[in-house]
Amino acid sequence: MIYGHGGNIEKAASALGCAPDDIVDMSSNINPLGPLSGLRAHLCANMDLICRLPEVSAAPATAAYADWQGLSPEQVLAGAGTTQFLYQLPARLGINSALVVSPTYSDYADALAMHGVRVKRFMLNAENGFVPDLLALREAAKTVDAVFFCNPNNPTGVYTPVQELERLAEACPDTCFIIDESYLPFVDGAGDDSIARSRLPNAIVLQSLSKMFCIPGLRVGFCVAQTRMAEKMARHAPPWGVNALAQQAVAYIAGDPAAAAAHAARSRVYLERERADFMNRTGHVPGLTIFPGQATFMLFRLHGKIAADLVAHMLEHRLLFRDCSNFEGLSEQFFRVSLKQPAENRLAAELIGHYLAQEKEDG
């Protein structure tokens, strides 16, 4: 395993001598409003399923998800989270060279390196707000077998409209585009924006229920491709790849589209309000630049300070932030905050302001 991830709440709790529940994990990018109403009770009612093998290919859950998303079941593969697919795709697709649009989720490059793939980086820059230059990306994409693109991106939160991605993929028909849409449900108006509906023959789309529906511990995600490519990938899928409770969660969420849509809409409104309030409380703080994005989190850059010091200070107050210095393309000045409950967000914003004001006085 390659360790390139963020905050470890168990380790943080051990260092503080407290329980993990005593720490507000603002490094974790899940929906602060929690799971869909009734899901916990549904899972408890089906707990006996852990005593037998799950459905071998997760076919019923996959069909329910596909129907919910307006896709053909033949296009969709279910797995133990989208990250599982990342580690399977290089071998399944025969990728020899790949371009990773960065800074981004570390497992794209980690998975490629594990398979000996030649990895290039297409670097985004803070001065341009981390918005990708799609013309330059198009030319770079023509030199590799595959491009890995997170939309909206983690940790920058930048969203690229699907029409622009379609044009990019169409201009590079010999390049496979792996588009990670794990945070797409948080983008306002994104309900019909999945590139999976574009039916591009050279696009593979990763979709997740973990973020919006707050079930990361169940490990379930989906890979969407055109039927021929999906069938090729399915031939190499391991049996029992999705556990029984995860399959039940998919069936429950997909089985009530109206409730799922209402939950997502309520979550987007909540996050937009909390993001605006957080920016209002920190936007005037000297020595701090905010990259708000369109997901559950916000990226920050310190000027003249080290993010690790601020993160350590926040942990003393039992708030766990994400030090972003191990993202390729970000310096030791960057950190990320995932929005949580209003009182916790207010406290985090207040403590950031106090910390930087005190540092200025001490300097």
PyMOL commands that set and color helices and strands:
alter all, ss='L'
color gray80, all
select helices_A, chain A and resi 9-16+20-22+39-45+47-51+59-69+73-75+82-93+107-114+126-128+134-141+162-171+184-186+190-192+195-198+216-218+227-234+244-254+257-282+307-316+342-362
alter helices_A, ss='H'
color red, helices_A
select strands_A, chain A and resi 24-25+76-79+97-102+118-123+146-150+176-180+203-208+221-224+288-291+297-302+319-320+322-323+334-338
alter strands_A, ss='S'
color yellow, strands_A
deselect
rebuild
show_as cartoon
